[in-house]
Structures are given as structure tokens and as C-alpha cells.
Amino acid sequence: MIYLFLLLIVASIFACIRYKRPLFLTVPFAGILLVMIVQIAMVPMGFFETIRFIFSLR
């Protein structure tokens, strides 16, 4: 999984430099956010209950 993220980071930096669009640098952050949402959705509780539980941990 870490190699996939490293590949995603390298590809987005390459695309940013090649196409001169800094928007490509947001792709790794979107990928991490997507993985977090998928991991939360895999919990057998409801989505919002899971979110409340995560933020109530201390």
C-alpha cells in the first residue's frame, strides 16, 4: 500500500511539472482521504456513528 502511495506521489509531481498545473499536487491528499473513507465504511457500525466514535476517542 505504501508503494502505491509513493507511486501516486511521484506521478502527481511529474504531472505537475510536465503540464504546469499545480492541481495535480492535490491527488495524493485525495487518495489518502479516499482510503480513510473506505476504511471507515468497512466498520460494521453506521457511518456517522463510526465518525462520532472516532472523534470521541481520547
PyMOL commands that set and color helices and strands:
alter all, ss='L'
color gray80, all
select helices_A, chain A and resi 2-19+22-41+47-56
alter helices_A, ss='H'
color red, helices_A
deselect
rebuild
show_as cartoon
